[in-house]
Amino acid sequence: MGKESALLIGAIIFGLISLLHLIRAILGWEANIGSLQIPIWLSWLAFLVAGGIAIWFYKSR
């Protein structure tokens, strides 16, 4: 696997993660780790960060 393939796969993975965080934020899905409830604003932040990484990986090919 070359550098371009690895960056494309990484971009796809981070893009999917970003999309899932966006869906969770829009639909208001609850996320819990044990008794700790993860706030929705954290998914908005994760959407931006993961989306930024996906774009960065894609443009770095």
C-alpha distance matrix in Angstrom:
0.0 3.8 6.9 8.2 6.1 6.7 10.1 10.9 10.4 12.4 14.9 15.4 16.1 18.4 20.0 20.9 22.3 24.3 25.6 26.8 28.6 30.2 31.4 32.8 34.6 36.1 37.2 38.3 36.7 37.7 35.2 36.7 35.6 38.5 41.5 39.8 39.3 36.5 38.0 36.9 36.6 33.8 31.7 32.6 31.3 28.1 27.7 28.1 25.8 22.9 23.4 23.5 20.2 18.6 20.2 19.2 15.5 15.9 18.0 15.8 13.1
3.8 0.0 3.8 5.5 5.4 6.3 8.7 10.1 10.8 12.4 14.3 15.6 16.7 18.4 19.9 21.5 22.8 24.2 25.8 27.4 28.9 30.3 31.9 33.4 34.8 36.3 37.8 38.9 37.6 38.7 36.3 37.9 36.8 39.9 42.8 40.7 40.2 37.1 38.3 37.1 36.5 33.7 31.8 32.3 30.8 27.9 27.4 27.2 24.9 22.4 22.6 22.1 19.0 17.6 18.6 17.2 13.7 14.1 15.5 13.0 10.3
6.9 3.8 0.0 3.8 5.5 5.2 6.2 8.6 10.0 10.5 12.2 14.3 15.4 16.4 18.0 20.1 21.1 22.1 24.1 25.9 26.9 28.2 30.2 31.6 32.7 34.3 36.1 37.1 36.0 37.0 34.7 36.3 35.3 38.6 41.2 38.9 38.3 35.0 36.0 34.8 33.9 31.2 29.5 29.7 28.0 25.3 24.8 24.3 22.0 19.7 19.9 19.0 15.9 14.9 15.7 13.9 10.5 11.4 12.4 9.5 7.4
8.2 5.5 3.8 0.0 3.8 5.5 5.2 6.2 8.7 9.9 10.5 12.3 14.3 15.3 16.2 18.4 20.0 20.7 22.2 24.4 25.7 26.6 28.4 30.3 31.3 32.6 34.4 35.7 34.8 36.2 34.2 36.2 35.6 39.0 41.5 39.1 38.1 34.8 35.5 33.9 33.1 30.6 28.6 28.6 27.2 24.6 23.6 23.1 21.3 18.9 18.4 17.8 15.1 13.4 13.7 12.6 9.3 8.9 10.2 8.2 5.0
6.1 5.4 5.5 3.8 0.0 3.8 5.5 5.1 6.2 8.5 9.8 10.6 12.3 14.2 15.1 16.6 18.4 19.8 21.0 22.8 24.5 25.6 27.0 28.8 30.3 31.5 32.9 34.3 33.1 34.5 32.5 34.4 33.8 37.1 39.8 37.7 36.7 33.6 34.6 33.0 32.6 30.1 27.8 28.2 27.1 24.2 23.2 23.3 21.5 18.6 18.4 18.5 15.7 13.5 14.7 14.2 10.5 10.1 12.5 11.0 8.1
6.7 6.3 5.2 5.5 3.8 0.0 3.8 5.5 5.2 6.1 8.5 9.9 10.6 12.2 13.9 15.5 16.5 18.1 19.8 21.3 22.7 24.2 25.8 27.2 28.6 30.2 31.7 32.7 31.3 32.4 30.1 31.8 30.9 34.2 36.9 34.7 34.0 30.9 32.1 30.8 30.3 27.5 25.6 26.2 24.8 21.7 21.3 21.4 19.2 16.3 16.8 16.8 13.5 12.0 13.8 12.9 9.1 10.0 12.6 10.7 8.9
10.1 8.7 6.2 5.2 5.5 3.8 0.0 3.8 5.5 5.0 6.0 8.6 9.8 10.4 11.8 14.2 15.2 16.0 17.9 19.9 20.9 22.1 24.1 25.6 26.6 28.2 30.0 31.0 30.1 31.3 29.2 31.1 30.6 34.0 36.4 33.9 33.0 29.7 30.4 28.9 28.1 25.6 23.6 23.8 22.3 19.6 18.8 18.5 16.4 13.9 13.9 13.5 10.4 8.9 10.2 9.2 5.4 6.4 8.9 7.3 6.1
10.9 10.1 8.6 6.2 5.1 5.5 3.8 0.0 3.8 5.4 5.0 6.2 8.7 9.9 10.3 12.3 14.3 15.1 16.2 18.4 20.0 20.8 22.4 24.4 25.6 26.7 28.4 29.8 28.9 30.5 28.7 31.0 30.8 34.2 36.6 34.3 33.0 29.7 30.4 28.5 28.0 25.8 23.3 23.5 22.6 19.8 18.4 18.5 17.1 14.1 13.5 13.9 11.5 8.8 10.0 10.3 6.9 5.9 9.2 9.0 7.1
10.4 10.8 10.0 8.7 6.2 5.2 5.5 3.8 0.0 3.8 5.4 5.1 6.2 8.6 9.7 10.7 12.4 14.1 15.3 16.7 18.6 19.9 21.2 22.8 24.5 25.8 27.1 28.3 27.0 28.4 26.4 28.5 28.1 31.4 34.0 31.9 30.8 27.8 28.9 27.2 27.1 24.6 22.1 22.9 22.1 18.9 17.9 18.7 17.1 13.7 13.8 14.9 12.1 9.5 11.9 12.4 8.9 9.0 12.5 12.1 10.6
12.4 12.4 10.5 9.9 8.5 6.1 5.0 5.4 3.8 0.0 3.8 5.4 5.1 6.1 8.3 9.9 10.6 12.0 14.0 15.4 16.6 18.2 20.0 21.2 22.5 24.3 25.8 26.7 25.4 26.6 24.4 26.3 25.8 29.2 31.7 29.4 28.4 25.2 26.2 24.8 24.3 21.6 19.5 20.2 19.0 15.8 15.3 15.8 13.7 10.5 11.3 12.0 8.8 7.0 10.0 9.9 6.7 8.2 11.6 10.9 10.6
14.9 14.3 12.2 10.5 9.8 8.5 6.0 5.0 5.4 3.8 0.0 3.8 5.5 5.3 5.8 8.5 9.9 10.3 12.0 14.2 15.3 16.2 18.1 19.9 20.9 22.2 24.1 25.3 24.5 26.1 24.3 26.7 26.7 30.3 32.4 29.9 28.4 25.0 25.5 23.6 23.0 20.8 18.4 18.5 17.6 14.8 13.5 13.7 12.3 9.2 8.7 9.6 7.2 4.2 6.7 7.8 5.3 5.5 9.1 9.7 9.7
15.4 15.6 14.3 12.3 10.6 9.9 8.6 6.2 5.1 5.4 3.8 0.0 3.8 5.6 5.0 6.2 8.7 9.8 10.4 12.3 14.3 15.2 16.4 18.4 19.9 21.0 22.3 23.9 22.8 24.7 23.1 25.6 25.9 29.4 31.6 29.4 27.8 24.6 25.3 23.2 23.2 21.1 18.3 18.7 18.5 15.5 13.8 14.9 14.1 10.5 10.0 12.0 10.2 6.9 9.5 11.4 9.0 8.4 12.2 13.2 12.5
16.1 16.7 15.4 14.3 12.3 10.6 9.8 8.7 6.2 5.1 5.5 3.8 0.0 3.8 5.4 5.2 6.3 8.6 9.9 10.8 12.6 14.3 15.5 16.7 18.6 20.2 21.2 22.3 20.9 22.2 20.3 22.5 22.4 25.9 28.3 26.2 24.8 21.8 22.9 21.2 21.4 19.0 16.3 17.4 17.0 13.6 12.7 14.3 13.0 9.2 10.1 12.3 10.0 7.7 11.2 12.6 10.3 11.0 14.6 15.1 14.8
18.4 18.4 16.4 15.3 14.2 12.2 10.4 9.9 8.6 6.1 5.3 5.6 3.8 0.0 3.8 5.4 5.0 6.0 8.5 9.8 10.6 12.2 14.2 15.3 16.5 18.3 19.9 20.7 19.7 21.0 19.1 21.5 21.5 25.1 27.2 24.6 23.2 19.8 20.5 18.8 18.5 16.0 13.6 14.3 13.6 10.3 9.4 10.6 9.2 5.4 6.6 8.7 6.7 5.1 8.8 10.2 8.9 10.2 13.3 14.0 14.7
20.0 19.9 18.0 16.2 15.1 13.9 11.8 10.3 9.7 8.3 5.8 5.0 5.4 3.8 0.0 3.8 5.4 5.0 6.1 8.7 10.0 10.5 12.3 14.3 15.3 16.5 18.2 19.6 19.1 21.0 19.7 22.5 23.2 26.9 28.6 26.1 24.2 20.8 21.0 18.7 18.5 16.7 13.7 13.8 14.0 11.1 8.9 10.3 10.2 6.7 5.8 8.8 8.2 5.3 8.0 10.7 9.9 9.8 12.9 14.6 15.0
20.9 21.5 20.1 18.4 16.6 15.5 14.2 12.3 10.7 9.9 8.5 6.2 5.2 5.4 3.8 0.0 3.8 5.3 5.0 6.2 8.7 9.8 10.5 12.3 14.2 15.3 16.4 17.8 16.7 18.7 17.4 20.3 21.1 24.6 26.5 24.4 22.4 19.4 20.0 17.8 18.3 16.5 13.2 14.2 14.9 11.7 9.8 12.3 12.3 8.8 8.7 12.1 11.4 8.9 11.8 14.4 13.3 13.2 16.5 18.0 18.1
22.3 22.8 21.1 20.0 18.4 16.5 15.2 14.3 12.4 10.6 9.9 8.7 6.3 5.0 5.4 3.8 0.0 3.8 5.4 5.2 6.3 8.7 10.0 10.7 12.4 14.4 15.5 16.2 14.9 16.3 14.6 17.2 17.8 21.4 23.3 21.0 19.2 16.1 16.8 15.0 15.5 13.2 10.2 11.8 12.0 8.5 7.6 10.5 10.0 6.6 8.1 11.3 10.5 9.3 12.5 14.5 13.8 14.6 17.7 18.8 19.5
24.3 24.2 22.1 20.7 19.8 18.1 16.0 15.1 14.1 12.0 10.3 9.8 8.6 6.0 5.0 5.3 3.8 0.0 3.8 5.5 5.2 6.2 8.7 9.9 10.6 12.4 14.3 15.1 14.8 16.5 15.4 18.4 19.4 23.1 24.5 21.8 19.6 16.1 16.0 13.7 13.5 11.9 8.7 9.1 9.6 6.8 4.5 7.2 7.8 5.1 5.2 8.8 9.3 8.3 10.7 13.1 13.4 13.9 16.5 18.2 19.3
25.6 25.8 24.1 22.2 21.0 19.8 17.9 16.2 15.3 14.0 12.0 10.4 9.9 8.5 6.1 5.0 5.4 3.8 0.0 3.8 5.4 5.0 6.2 8.6 9.9 10.6 12.2 13.8 13.5 16.0 15.6 18.9 20.5 24.0 25.3 22.9 20.4 17.3 17.0 14.2 14.7 13.8 10.1 10.4 12.1 9.8 6.9 9.9 11.3 8.8 8.0 11.8 12.5 10.7 12.7 15.7 15.8 15.5 18.3 20.3 21.0
26.8 27.4 25.9 24.4 22.8 21.3 19.9 18.4 16.7 15.4 14.2 12.3 10.8 9.8 8.7 6.2 5.2 5.5 3.8 0.0 3.8 5.4 5.1 6.2 8.6 10.0 10.5 11.7 10.5 12.7 12.1 15.5 17.1 20.6 21.9 19.8 17.3 14.5 14.8 12.4 13.8 12.5 8.8 10.5 12.3 9.7 8.0 11.6 12.6 10.2 10.7 14.3 14.6 13.2 15.8 18.4 18.2 18.4 21.4 23.1 23.7
28.6 28.9 26.9 25.7 24.5 22.7 20.9 20.0 18.6 16.6 15.3 14.3 12.6 10.6 10.0 8.7 6.3 5.2 5.4 3.8 0.0 3.8 5.4 5.0 6.1 8.6 10.0 10.2 9.7 11.4 10.7 14.1 15.7 19.3 20.3 17.7 15.0 11.9 11.6 9.1 10.1 8.8 5.1 6.8 8.7 6.5 5.3 9.1 10.3 8.9 9.8 13.0 13.8 13.4 15.7 18.0 18.4 19.1 21.6 23.3 24.5
30.2 30.3 28.2 26.6 25.6 24.2 22.1 20.8 19.9 18.2 16.2 15.2 14.3 12.2 10.5 9.8 8.7 6.2 5.0 5.4 3.8 0.0 3.8 5.4 5.1 6.1 8.5 9.7 10.4 13.0 13.3 16.8 19.0 22.4 23.0 20.4 17.4 14.3 13.2 9.8 10.5 10.5 6.8 6.6 9.5 8.5 5.7 8.9 11.3 10.3 9.8 13.1 14.8 13.9 15.5 18.3 19.1 19.2 21.4 23.6 24.9
31.4 31.9 30.2 28.4 27.0 25.8 24.1 22.4 21.2 20.0 18.1 16.4 15.5 14.2 12.3 10.5 10.0 8.7 6.2 5.1 5.4 3.8 0.0 3.8 5.5 5.2 6.0 8.1 8.3 11.5 12.4 16.1 18.7 21.9 22.5 20.4 17.2 14.7 14.0 10.7 12.5 12.7 9.0 9.7 12.8 11.6 9.3 12.7 14.9 13.4 13.0 16.5 17.9 16.6 18.4 21.3 21.8 21.6 24.2 26.3 27.2
32.8 33.4 31.6 30.3 28.8 27.2 25.6 24.4 22.8 21.2 19.9 18.4 16.7 15.3 14.3 12.3 10.7 9.9 8.6 6.2 5.0 5.4 3.8 0.0 3.8 5.6 5.3 5.6 5.1 7.8 8.7 12.5 15.2 18.3 18.7 16.6 13.4 11.1 10.6 7.7 10.2 10.3 7.0 8.8 11.8 10.7 9.7 13.2 15.0 13.9 14.4 17.7 18.8 18.2 20.3 22.8 23.3 23.7 26.2 28.1 29.2
34.6 34.8 32.7 31.3 30.3 28.6 26.6 25.6 24.5 22.5 20.9 19.9 18.6 16.5 15.3 14.2 12.4 10.6 9.9 8.6 6.1 5.1 5.5 3.8 0.0 3.8 5.7 5.2 7.0 9.2 10.4 14.0 16.8 19.9 19.7 17.2 13.7 11.1 9.3 5.6 7.4 8.6 5.8 6.2 9.8 9.9 8.8 11.6 14.0 13.9 14.0 16.9 18.7 18.5 20.1 22.5 23.6 24.1 26.1 28.2 29.6
36.1 36.3 34.3 32.6 31.5 30.2 28.2 26.7 25.8 24.3 22.2 21.0 20.2 18.3 16.5 15.3 14.4 12.4 10.6 10.0 8.6 6.1 5.2 5.6 3.8 0.0 3.8 5.6 8.1 11.3 13.3 16.9 20.0 22.9 22.6 20.3 16.7 14.5 12.6 8.9 10.5 12.3 9.5 9.0 12.8 13.1 11.1 13.7 16.5 16.2 15.6 18.6 20.7 20.0 21.2 24.1 25.2 25.1 27.1 29.5 30.8
37.2 37.8 36.1 34.4 32.9 31.7 30.0 28.4 27.1 25.8 24.1 22.3 21.2 19.9 18.2 16.4 15.5 14.3 12.2 10.5 10.0 8.5 6.0 5.3 5.7 3.8 0.0 3.8 5.6 9.2 11.8 15.4 18.8 21.3 21.1 19.4 15.8 14.3 12.9 9.8 12.5 13.9 11.2 11.9 15.5 15.3 13.7 16.7 19.2 18.5 18.3 21.5 23.2 22.3 23.9 26.8 27.5 27.4 29.8 32.0 33.0
38.3 38.9 37.1 35.7 34.3 32.7 31.0 29.8 28.3 26.7 25.3 23.9 22.3 20.7 19.6 17.8 16.2 15.1 13.8 11.7 10.2 9.7 8.1 5.6 5.2 5.6 3.8 0.0 3.8 6.3 9.3 12.6 16.1 18.5 17.8 16.0 12.3 11.1 9.6 6.9 10.2 11.7 9.8 11.0 14.3 14.4 13.8 16.8 18.9 18.6 19.1 22.0 23.6 23.3 25.1 27.6 28.4 28.8 31.1 33.1 34.4
36.7 37.6 36.0 34.8 33.1 31.3 30.1 28.9 27.0 25.4 24.5 22.8 20.9 19.7 19.1 16.7 14.9 14.8 13.5 10.5 9.7 10.4 8.3 5.1 7.0 8.1 5.6 3.8 0.0 3.8 6.5 10.0 13.4 15.8 15.7 14.3 10.9 10.0 9.9 8.2 11.8 12.2 10.1 12.4 15.3 14.5 14.3 17.7 19.2 18.4 19.4 22.5 23.4 23.0 25.3 27.7 28.1 28.6 31.2 32.9 34.0
37.7 38.7 37.0 36.2 34.5 32.4 31.3 30.5 28.4 26.6 26.1 24.7 22.2 21.0 21.0 18.7 16.3 16.5 16.0 12.7 11.4 13.0 11.5 7.8 9.2 11.3 9.2 6.3 3.8 0.0 3.8 6.6 10.3 12.3 11.9 10.7 7.4 7.4 8.1 7.9 11.7 11.6 10.6 13.5 15.7 15.0 15.7 19.0 20.0 19.4 21.0 23.8 24.5 24.6 27.1 29.0 29.4 30.4 33.0 34.3 35.5
35.2 36.3 34.7 34.2 32.5 30.1 29.2 28.7 26.4 24.4 24.3 23.1 20.3 19.1 19.7 17.4 14.6 15.4 15.6 12.1 10.7 13.3 12.4 8.7 10.4 13.3 11.8 9.3 6.5 3.8 0.0 3.8 7.0 9.7 10.1 8.6 6.0 5.4 7.8 8.5 11.7 10.5 9.8 13.3 14.7 13.4 14.8 18.1 18.4 17.7 19.8 22.5 22.7 23.0 25.8 27.4 27.5 28.9 31.5 32.5 33.8
36.7 37.9 36.3 36.2 34.4 31.8 31.1 31.0 28.5 26.3 26.7 25.6 22.5 21.5 22.5 20.3 17.2 18.4 18.9 15.5 14.1 16.8 16.1 12.5 14.0 16.9 15.4 12.6 10.0 6.6 3.8 0.0 3.8 6.0 6.5 5.5 4.5 5.8 9.1 11.1 14.0 12.4 12.6 16.1 17.0 15.7 17.7 20.7 20.6 20.0 22.6 25.0 24.8 25.5 28.4 29.7 29.7 31.4 34.0 34.7 36.0
35.6 36.8 35.3 35.6 33.8 30.9 30.6 30.8 28.1 25.8 26.7 25.9 22.4 21.5 23.2 21.1 17.8 19.4 20.5 17.1 15.7 19.0 18.7 15.2 16.8 20.0 18.8 16.1 13.4 10.3 7.0 3.8 0.0 3.8 6.0 5.2 6.5 7.5 11.3 13.7 15.9 13.6 14.2 17.9 17.9 16.3 18.9 21.7 20.8 20.3 23.3 25.3 24.7 25.6 28.8 29.6 29.4 31.5 34.1 34.4 35.7
38.5 39.9 38.6 39.0 37.1 34.2 34.0 34.2 31.4 29.2 30.3 29.4 25.9 25.1 26.9 24.6 21.4 23.1 24.0 20.6 19.3 22.4 21.9 18.3 19.9 22.9 21.3 18.5 15.8 12.3 9.7 6.0 3.8 0.0 3.8 5.5 8.0 10.3 13.8 16.6 18.9 16.9 17.7 21.3 21.5 20.0 22.6 25.4 24.5 24.0 27.1 29.1 28.4 29.4 32.6 33.3 33.0 35.1 37.8 38.0 39.2
41.5 42.8 41.2 41.5 39.8 36.9 36.4 36.6 34.0 31.7 32.4 31.6 28.3 27.2 28.6 26.5 23.3 24.5 25.3 21.9 20.3 23.0 22.5 18.7 19.7 22.6 21.1 17.8 15.7 11.9 10.1 6.5 6.0 3.8 0.0 3.8 6.4 9.7 12.7 15.7 18.1 16.7 17.9 21.3 21.6 20.8 23.4 26.0 25.5 25.4 28.3 30.2 30.0 31.1 34.0 34.9 35.0 37.0 39.5 39.9 41.4
39.8 40.7 38.9 39.1 37.7 34.7 33.9 34.3 31.9 29.4 29.9 29.4 26.2 24.6 26.1 24.4 21.0 21.8 22.9 19.8 17.7 20.4 20.4 16.6 17.2 20.3 19.4 16.0 14.3 10.7 8.6 5.5 5.2 5.5 3.8 0.0 3.8 6.4 9.4 12.7 14.6 13.1 14.8 18.0 18.0 17.5 20.2 22.6 22.1 22.4 25.2 27.0 26.9 28.2 31.0 31.8 32.1 34.3 36.6 37.0 38.7
39.3 40.2 38.3 38.1 36.7 34.0 33.0 33.0 30.8 28.4 28.4 27.8 24.8 23.2 24.2 22.4 19.2 19.6 20.4 17.3 15.0 17.4 17.2 13.4 13.7 16.7 15.8 12.3 10.9 7.4 6.0 4.5 6.5 8.0 6.4 3.8 0.0 3.8 6.3 9.3 11.8 10.8 12.1 15.1 15.9 15.6 17.8 20.4 20.4 20.7 23.2 25.2 25.5 26.6 29.2 30.4 30.9 32.7 35.0 35.7 37.4
36.5 37.1 35.0 34.8 33.6 30.9 29.7 29.7 27.8 25.2 25.0 24.6 21.8 19.8 20.8 19.4 16.1 16.1 17.3 14.5 11.9 14.3 14.7 11.1 11.1 14.5 14.3 11.1 10.0 7.4 5.4 5.8 7.5 10.3 9.7 6.4 3.8 0.0 3.8 6.7 8.7 7.2 8.5 11.6 12.1 11.8 14.2 16.6 16.6 17.1 19.5 21.4 21.8 23.0 25.5 26.6 27.3 29.1 31.3 32.1 33.9
38.0 38.3 36.0 35.5 34.6 32.1 30.4 30.4 28.9 26.2 25.5 25.3 22.9 20.5 21.0 20.0 16.8 16.0 17.0 14.8 11.6 13.2 14.0 10.6 9.3 12.6 12.9 9.6 9.9 8.1 7.8 9.1 11.3 13.8 12.7 9.4 6.3 3.8 0.0 3.8 5.5 5.6 7.4 9.5 10.5 11.3 13.2 15.3 16.0 17.0 18.9 20.7 21.7 23.0 25.0 26.3 27.5 29.1 30.9 32.1 34.1
36.9 37.1 34.8 33.9 33.0 30.8 28.9 28.5 27.2 24.8 23.6 23.2 21.2 18.8 18.7 17.8 15.0 13.7 14.2 12.4 9.1 9.8 10.7 7.7 5.6 8.9 9.8 6.9 8.2 7.9 8.5 11.1 13.7 16.6 15.7 12.7 9.3 6.7 3.8 0.0 3.8 5.3 5.3 6.8 9.0 10.0 10.8 13.1 14.6 15.4 16.6 18.7 20.2 21.0 22.8 24.5 25.8 27.0 28.8 30.4 32.3
36.6 36.5 33.9 33.1 32.6 30.3 28.1 28.0 27.1 24.3 23.0 23.2 21.4 18.5 18.5 18.3 15.5 13.5 14.7 13.8 10.1 10.5 12.5 10.2 7.4 10.5 12.5 10.2 11.8 11.7 11.7 14.0 15.9 18.9 18.1 14.6 11.8 8.7 5.5 3.8 0.0 3.8 5.3 5.1 6.4 8.6 9.8 11.0 12.5 14.2 15.3 16.8 18.6 19.9 21.3 22.7 24.4 25.8 27.2 28.7 31.0
33.8 33.7 31.2 30.6 30.1 27.5 25.6 25.8 24.6 21.6 20.8 21.1 19.0 16.0 16.7 16.5 13.2 11.9 13.8 12.5 8.8 10.5 12.7 10.3 8.6 12.3 13.9 11.7 12.2 11.6 10.5 12.4 13.6 16.9 16.7 13.1 10.8 7.2 5.6 5.3 3.8 0.0 3.8 5.4 5.1 6.1 8.5 10.0 10.5 11.9 13.8 15.2 16.4 17.9 19.8 20.9 22.2 23.9 25.6 26.7 28.9
31.7 31.8 29.5 28.6 27.8 25.6 23.6 23.3 22.1 19.5 18.4 18.3 16.3 13.6 13.7 13.2 10.2 8.7 10.1 8.8 5.1 6.8 9.0 7.0 5.8 9.5 11.2 9.8 10.1 10.6 9.8 12.6 14.2 17.7 17.9 14.8 12.1 8.5 7.4 5.3 5.3 3.8 0.0 3.8 5.3 4.8 5.9 8.6 9.7 10.1 11.6 13.8 15.0 15.8 17.8 19.4 20.5 21.8 23.8 25.2 27.0
32.6 32.3 29.7 28.6 28.2 26.2 23.8 23.5 22.9 20.2 18.5 18.7 17.4 14.3 13.8 14.2 11.8 9.1 10.4 10.5 6.8 6.6 9.7 8.8 6.2 9.0 11.9 11.0 12.4 13.5 13.3 16.1 17.9 21.3 21.3 18.0 15.1 11.6 9.5 6.8 5.1 5.4 3.8 0.0 3.8 5.5 5.0 6.4 8.8 10.0 10.5 12.3 14.4 15.3 16.5 18.3 20.0 21.0 22.5 24.3 26.4
31.3 30.8 28.0 27.2 27.1 24.8 22.3 22.6 22.1 19.0 17.6 18.5 17.0 13.6 14.0 14.9 12.0 9.6 12.1 12.3 8.7 9.5 12.8 11.8 9.8 12.8 15.5 14.3 15.3 15.7 14.7 17.0 17.9 21.5 21.6 18.0 15.9 12.1 10.5 9.0 6.4 5.1 5.3 3.8 0.0 3.8 5.4 5.2 6.2 8.6 9.8 10.6 12.4 14.2 15.4 16.5 18.4 19.9 21.2 22.5 24.9
28.1 27.9 25.3 24.6 24.2 21.7 19.6 19.8 18.9 15.8 14.8 15.5 13.6 10.3 11.1 11.7 8.5 6.8 9.8 9.7 6.5 8.5 11.6 10.7 9.9 13.1 15.3 14.4 14.5 15.0 13.4 15.7 16.3 20.0 20.8 17.5 15.6 11.8 11.3 10.0 8.6 6.1 4.8 5.5 3.8 0.0 3.8 5.4 5.1 5.8 8.0 9.6 10.4 11.8 13.9 15.0 16.2 17.9 19.7 20.8 22.8
27.7 27.4 24.8 23.6 23.2 21.3 18.8 18.4 17.9 15.3 13.5 13.8 12.7 9.4 8.9 9.8 7.6 4.5 6.9 8.0 5.3 5.7 9.3 9.7 8.8 11.1 13.7 13.8 14.3 15.7 14.8 17.7 18.9 22.6 23.4 20.2 17.8 14.2 13.2 10.8 9.8 8.5 5.9 5.0 5.4 3.8 0.0 3.8 5.6 5.4 5.8 8.3 10.0 10.4 12.0 13.9 15.3 16.2 18.0 19.7 21.6
28.1 27.2 24.3 23.1 23.3 21.4 18.5 18.5 18.7 15.8 13.7 14.9 14.3 10.6 10.3 12.3 10.5 7.2 9.9 11.6 9.1 8.9 12.7 13.2 11.6 13.7 16.7 16.8 17.7 19.0 18.1 20.7 21.7 25.4 26.0 22.6 20.4 16.6 15.3 13.1 11.0 10.0 8.6 6.4 5.2 5.4 3.8 0.0 3.8 5.7 5.1 5.9 8.6 9.8 10.5 12.0 14.2 15.2 16.3 18.0 20.4
25.8 24.9 22.0 21.3 21.5 19.2 16.4 17.1 17.1 13.7 12.3 14.1 13.0 9.2 10.2 12.3 10.0 7.8 11.3 12.6 10.3 11.3 14.9 15.0 14.0 16.5 19.2 18.9 19.2 20.0 18.4 20.6 20.8 24.5 25.5 22.1 20.4 16.6 16.0 14.6 12.5 10.5 9.7 8.8 6.2 5.1 5.6 3.8 0.0 3.8 5.4 5.1 6.3 8.6 10.0 10.5 12.3 14.2 15.4 16.4 18.9
22.9 22.4 19.7 18.9 18.6 16.3 13.9 14.1 13.7 10.5 9.2 10.5 9.2 5.4 6.7 8.8 6.6 5.1 8.8 10.2 8.9 10.3 13.4 13.9 13.9 16.2 18.5 18.6 18.4 19.4 17.7 20.0 20.3 24.0 25.4 22.4 20.7 17.1 17.0 15.4 14.2 11.9 10.1 10.0 8.6 5.8 5.4 5.7 3.8 0.0 3.8 5.4 5.1 6.1 8.7 9.7 10.5 12.2 14.2 15.2 17.1
23.4 22.6 19.9 18.4 18.4 16.8 13.9 13.5 13.8 11.3 8.7 10.0 10.1 6.6 5.8 8.7 8.1 5.2 8.0 10.7 9.8 9.8 13.0 14.4 14.0 15.6 18.3 19.1 19.4 21.0 19.8 22.6 23.3 27.1 28.3 25.2 23.2 19.5 18.9 16.6 15.3 13.8 11.6 10.5 9.8 8.0 5.8 5.1 5.4 3.8 0.0 3.8 5.4 5.0 6.2 8.5 9.9 10.5 12.3 14.1 16.0
23.5 22.1 19.0 17.8 18.5 16.8 13.5 13.9 14.9 12.0 9.6 12.0 12.3 8.7 8.8 12.1 11.3 8.8 11.8 14.3 13.0 13.1 16.5 17.7 16.9 18.6 21.5 22.0 22.5 23.8 22.5 25.0 25.3 29.1 30.2 27.0 25.2 21.4 20.7 18.7 16.8 15.2 13.8 12.3 10.6 9.6 8.3 5.9 5.1 5.4 3.8 0.0 3.8 5.4 5.2 6.1 8.6 9.9 10.6 12.1 14.7
20.2 19.0 15.9 15.1 15.7 13.5 10.4 11.5 12.1 8.8 7.2 10.2 10.0 6.7 8.2 11.4 10.5 9.3 12.5 14.6 13.8 14.8 17.9 18.8 18.7 20.7 23.2 23.6 23.4 24.5 22.7 24.8 24.7 28.4 30.0 26.9 25.5 21.8 21.7 20.2 18.6 16.4 15.0 14.4 12.4 10.4 10.0 8.6 6.3 5.1 5.4 3.8 0.0 3.8 5.5 4.9 6.0 8.5 9.9 10.4 12.7
18.6 17.6 14.9 13.4 13.5 12.0 8.9 8.8 9.5 7.0 4.2 6.9 7.7 5.1 5.3 8.9 9.3 8.3 10.7 13.2 13.4 13.9 16.6 18.2 18.5 20.0 22.3 23.3 23.0 24.6 23.0 25.5 25.6 29.4 31.1 28.2 26.6 23.0 23.0 21.0 19.9 17.9 15.8 15.3 14.2 11.8 10.4 9.8 8.6 6.1 5.0 5.4 3.8 0.0 3.8 5.4 5.2 6.1 8.6 9.9 11.3
20.2 18.6 15.7 13.7 14.7 13.8 10.2 10.0 11.9 10.0 6.7 9.5 11.2 8.8 8.0 11.8 12.5 10.7 12.7 15.8 15.7 15.5 18.4 20.3 20.1 21.2 23.9 25.1 25.3 27.1 25.8 28.4 28.8 32.6 34.0 31.0 29.2 25.5 25.0 22.8 21.3 19.8 17.8 16.5 15.4 13.9 12.0 10.5 10.0 8.7 6.2 5.2 5.5 3.8 0.0 3.8 5.5 5.1 6.1 8.5 10.3
19.2 17.2 13.9 12.6 14.2 12.9 9.2 10.3 12.4 9.9 7.8 11.4 12.6 10.2 10.7 14.4 14.5 13.1 15.7 18.4 18.0 18.3 21.3 22.8 22.5 24.1 26.8 27.6 27.7 29.0 27.4 29.7 29.6 33.3 34.9 31.8 30.4 26.6 26.3 24.5 22.7 20.9 19.4 18.3 16.5 15.0 13.9 12.0 10.5 9.7 8.5 6.1 4.9 5.4 3.8 0.0 3.8 5.5 5.3 6.1 9.0
15.5 13.7 10.5 9.3 10.5 9.1 5.4 6.9 8.9 6.7 5.3 9.0 10.3 8.9 9.9 13.3 13.8 13.4 15.8 18.2 18.4 19.1 21.8 23.3 23.6 25.2 27.5 28.4 28.1 29.4 27.5 29.7 29.4 33.0 35.0 32.1 30.9 27.3 27.5 25.8 24.4 22.2 20.5 20.0 18.4 16.2 15.3 14.2 12.3 10.5 9.9 8.6 6.0 5.2 5.5 3.8 0.0 3.8 5.6 5.1 6.7
15.9 14.1 11.4 8.9 10.1 10.0 6.4 5.9 9.0 8.2 5.5 8.4 11.0 10.2 9.8 13.2 14.6 13.9 15.5 18.4 19.1 19.2 21.6 23.7 24.1 25.1 27.4 28.8 28.6 30.4 28.9 31.4 31.5 35.1 37.0 34.3 32.7 29.1 29.1 27.0 25.8 23.9 21.8 21.0 19.9 17.9 16.2 15.2 14.2 12.2 10.5 9.9 8.5 6.1 5.1 5.5 3.8 0.0 3.8 5.5 5.7
18.0 15.5 12.4 10.2 12.5 12.6 8.9 9.2 12.5 11.6 9.1 12.2 14.6 13.3 12.9 16.5 17.7 16.5 18.3 21.4 21.6 21.4 24.2 26.2 26.1 27.1 29.8 31.1 31.2 33.0 31.5 34.0 34.1 37.8 39.5 36.6 35.0 31.3 30.9 28.8 27.2 25.6 23.8 22.5 21.2 19.7 18.0 16.3 15.4 14.2 12.3 10.6 9.9 8.6 6.1 5.3 5.6 3.8 0.0 3.8 5.5
15.8 13.0 9.5 8.2 11.0 10.7 7.3 9.0 12.1 10.9 9.7 13.2 15.1 14.0 14.6 18.0 18.8 18.2 20.3 23.1 23.3 23.6 26.3 28.1 28.2 29.5 32.0 33.1 32.9 34.3 32.5 34.7 34.4 38.0 39.9 37.0 35.7 32.1 32.1 30.4 28.7 26.7 25.2 24.3 22.5 20.8 19.7 18.0 16.4 15.2 14.1 12.1 10.4 9.9 8.5 6.1 5.1 5.5 3.8 0.0 3.8
13.1 10.3 7.4 5.0 8.1 8.9 6.1 7.1 10.6 10.6 9.7 12.5 14.8 14.7 15.0 18.1 19.5 19.3 21.0 23.7 24.5 24.9 27.2 29.2 29.6 30.8 33.0 34.4 34.0 35.5 33.8 36.0 35.7 39.2 41.4 38.7 37.4 33.9 34.1 32.3 31.0 28.9 27.0 26.4 24.9 22.8 21.6 20.4 18.9 17.1 16.0 14.7 12.7 11.3 10.3 9.0 6.7 5.7 5.5 3.8 0.0
